[in-house]
């Protein structure tokens, strides 16, 4: 299949430009600096809200977190905006995750004013689930093509048990029955591909400078994230470290050759194709 750099460019556009902070943000509630503290506290607890903005002369000039509200006047406990992590509405998800890895919330601004807020639980929303699932898919596609290109003629079978190979062969046979001609490697599970990488020193040294145990642990975490995404389960608490890891890897994933992400595993089928 002929590939083009535009394929990778399209991926970059999707991951960097199509999913941005405004897709996750909730409106930032705000109170005037002269508001009654107890009223503010009740409001934040009843919602509940992690943080609210504090207005001075009609403009949000600071913030206060629910956990830090005291009985002092708002003017005395308001925290300056310079202490908050602030992104724009068009900030990519990648930078939002990086910020949330350092702080409990991120303020979202437009025209120089904070108008929204993102906390980690907001990452459970559909746009983030789509973005993460796309990254996991991209990661597995690249893993597959690297193995296939480095270990020709199914040499990678030596790294798997007979049971795992038989499972892949069964799936390949079923796809063939459905008129889908696929390579055996495309019928492996992500855990199988991770095991091949972990057990092949050449692949570890060239493409993933980690120990066997570290690679197996990373793959297990990515599988857990994918399962939670696929079954609409909560994931931000259980899989946070994996989310950060994938986010930090995104730039490298999008630097791969076009053929790694443009190759179609489904080839034209002919009745003469064998399993």
C-alpha positions in Angstrom: 0.0 0.0 0.0 1.4 3.4 -1.0 1.7 5.8 1.9 2.0 9.6 2.2 3.4 12.0 4.8 -0.1 13.6 4.8 -1.3 10.6 6.8 1.0 11.5 9.7 0.1 15.2 9.3 -3.5 14.4 9.5 -2.9 12.4 12.8 -1.0 15.4 14.2 -3.9 17.7 13.3 -6.4 15.4 15.0 -4.4 14.8 18.2 -3.1 18.4 18.6 -5.9 20.6 17.2 -9.2 18.7 17.2 -9.3 17.9 21.0 -8.9 21.1 23.1 -9.5 22.4 26.6 -13.0 23.8 25.8 -14.2 20.3 25.1 -13.6 19.4 28.8 -14.1 22.6 30.7 -17.0 23.5 33.0 -18.1 27.1 33.5 -16.2 28.8 36.3 -18.6 30.0 38.9 -17.6 33.3 40.6 -18.5 35.5 43.5 -17.9 39.1 44.2 -15.1 39.7 46.7 -17.6 41.2 49.1 -19.9 38.1 49.1 -20.7 36.4 52.4 -18.2 33.6 53.1 -20.8 31.2 54.5 -22.9 31.6 51.4 -19.9 30.9 49.2 -19.1 27.8 51.3 -22.6 26.4 51.1 -22.7 27.0 47.3 -19.4 25.2 46.7 -20.4 22.2 48.9 -23.8 21.8 47.4 -22.6 21.7 43.8 -19.9 20.4 44.7 -17.2 22.6 43.2 -13.4 22.3 43.7 -12.7 26.0 43.0 -14.5 29.2 42.2 -13.4 32.6 40.9 -13.4 35.7 43.0 -14.4 39.0 41.3 -13.1 42.4 42.0 -14.8 45.3 40.2 -16.6 42.9 38.0 -13.5 41.0 36.8 -12.2 37.6 38.1 -9.0 38.6 40.0 -8.4 35.4 42.1 -9.8 32.1 43.2 -10.5 30.0 46.2 -10.6 26.2 46.7 -13.4 24.5 48.6 -10.9 22.7 50.9 -9.3 26.0 51.9 -12.3 28.2 52.7 -12.1 29.7 56.1 -14.2 32.2 58.1 -12.1 35.2 57.0 -13.5 37.6 54.4 -13.0 36.5 50.8 -10.6 39.5 50.2 -8.2 38.0 52.8 -8.2 34.4 51.6 -8.5 35.0 47.9 -5.5 33.5 45.9 -4.1 35.5 43.0 -4.6 34.2 39.5 -0.9 34.1 39.0 -0.8 31.1 41.3 -3.1 29.1 39.1 -2.4 26.9 36.1 -4.2 28.7 33.2 -4.7 27.5 29.7 -6.7 28.9 26.8 -9.8 27.3 25.3 -7.7 26.0 22.4 -5.0 24.3 24.5 -4.5 20.7 23.3 -5.5 17.9 25.6 -1.8 16.9 25.9 -1.0 20.2 27.7 -4.1 19.9 29.9 -3.0 16.5 31.1 0.5 17.8 31.9 -1.0 20.7 33.9 -3.4 18.4 35.8 -0.5 16.1 36.7 1.0 19.1 38.6 -2.2 20.6 40.1 -5.7 19.8 41.2 -7.4 22.0 38.6 -6.8 24.1 35.5 -8.5 27.4 34.8 -9.5 28.0 31.1 -9.4 31.5 29.8 -10.7 33.4 26.8 -9.9 37.0 26.0 -7.6 37.1 29.0 -10.3 36.1 31.5 -10.8 32.7 33.2 -14.2 31.5 32.2 -13.9 27.7 32.8 -12.3 25.1 34.9 -11.1 21.5 34.4 -10.5 19.0 37.1 -9.3 15.4 36.7 -12.8 14.0 36.8 -13.7 16.1 33.7 -11.3 13.8 31.8 -14.0 11.1 32.0 -16.0 13.0 29.4 -16.4 11.4 25.9 -13.9 13.7 24.0 -11.1 12.6 26.3 -12.1 9.0 26.1 -12.0 9.3 22.3 -8.6 11.0 22.4 -7.1 8.3 24.7 -8.6 5.4 22.8 -7.0 6.9 19.6 -3.6 7.1 21.3 -3.8 3.5 22.5 -4.8 2.4 19.0 -2.0 4.4 17.4 0.5 2.9 19.9 -0.6 -0.7 19.1 -0.5 0.0 15.3 3.1 1.2 15.6 4.0 -1.7 17.9 2.6 -4.1 15.3 4.5 -2.6 12.4 7.8 -2.5 14.2 7.6 -6.1 15.2 6.5 -7.1 11.7 9.3 -5.2 10.1 12.0 -6.3 12.5 11.1 -10.0 12.9 10.1 -11.2 9.4 8.5 -14.5 8.6 6.8 -14.7 11.9 10.1 -15.1 13.8 8.3 -13.4 16.7 6.4 -16.7 17.3 9.4 -17.8 19.3 8.5 -15.3 22.0 5.0 -16.6 22.6 3.6 -19.8 24.0 1.9 -22.4 21.7 -1.4 -21.5 23.3 -1.1 -17.8 22.4 -0.1 -18.7 18.8 -3.0 -21.1 18.4 -5.4 -18.4 19.7 -4.1 -16.0 17.0 -4.4 -18.7 14.3 -8.0 -19.4 15.3 -8.8 -15.7 14.9 -7.0 -15.5 11.6 -9.0 -18.5 10.3 -12.2 -16.9 11.4 -11.4 -13.6 9.6 -10.4 -15.6 6.5 -13.8 -17.3 6.7 -15.3 -13.8 6.7 -13.3 -12.8 3.6 -10.8 -10.7 5.5 -7.2 -11.5 4.6 -5.0 -10.5 7.6 -1.5 -11.4 8.7 -1.1 -13.5 11.8 0.5 -10.7 13.7 -2.7 -8.6 13.3 -4.5 -11.3 15.2 -2.4 -11.0 18.3 -3.6 -9.3 21.5 -1.8 -6.2 22.7 -0.4 -8.2 25.6 1.1 -10.7 23.1 2.8 -7.8 21.2 4.1 -6.4 24.5 5.5 -9.8 25.4 7.3 -10.0 22.1 8.9 -6.6 22.6 9.8 -7.4 26.2 11.5 -10.7 25.3 13.4 -9.4 22.2 16.5 -7.6 23.2 17.0 -6.1 19.7 13.5 -4.4 19.8 14.1 -3.2 23.4 17.4 -1.6 22.6 16.3 0.0 19.3 12.8 1.2 20.1 12.0 1.0 23.8 14.9 1.6 26.1 13.3 -0.1 29.1 13.8 -3.4 31.0 11.7 -6.4 30.2 9.7 -6.0 33.5 9.2 -2.3 32.8 7.8 -3.0 29.3 5.5 -5.7 30.6 4.2 -3.4 33.3 3.6 -0.6 30.8 1.7 -2.8 28.5 -0.4 -4.2 31.3 -1.3 -0.6 32.3 -2.2 0.4 28.7 -4.4 -2.7 28.4 -6.2 -1.8 31.7 -6.8 1.8 30.4 -8.2 0.4 27.1 -10.5 -2.0 28.8 -11.9 0.8 31.0 -12.4 3.0 28.0 -14.0 0.3 25.9 -16.5 -0.6 28.7 -17.3 3.0 29.8 -15.7 2.5 33.2 -14.1 5.2 35.3 -10.4 5.4 34.6 -8.8 8.7 35.8 -7.9 7.3 39.3 -6.8 3.8 38.4 -5.0 4.7 35.1 -3.7 8.2 35.8 0.0 7.2 35.5 -0.7 5.5 32.2 -2.5 8.5 30.9 0.5 10.7 31.8 2.9 8.2 30.2 0.9 8.1 26.9 0.6 11.9 26.9 4.4 12.3 27.3 4.9 9.7 24.5 2.5 11.3 22.0 5.1 13.5 20.3 7.3 10.5 19.6 4.4 8.5 18.4 3.6 11.2 15.9 7.1 11.3 14.6 7.1 7.7 13.2 7.4 7.0 9.5 4.1 7.2 7.6 4.1 3.5 6.7 3.8 2.6 10.4 0.5 4.3 10.7 -0.9 4.2 7.2 -0.6 0.5 6.4 -3.9 -1.3 6.3 -3.9 -4.7 7.9 -6.9 -5.8 5.8 -5.5 -6.7 2.3 -7.6 -7.5 -0.8 -9.1 -11.0 -0.3 -8.9 -13.7 -2.9 -10.3 -17.2 -2.6 -6.7 -18.5 -3.0 -5.5 -16.8 0.2 -4.5 -19.3 2.8 -4.6 -19.0 6.6 
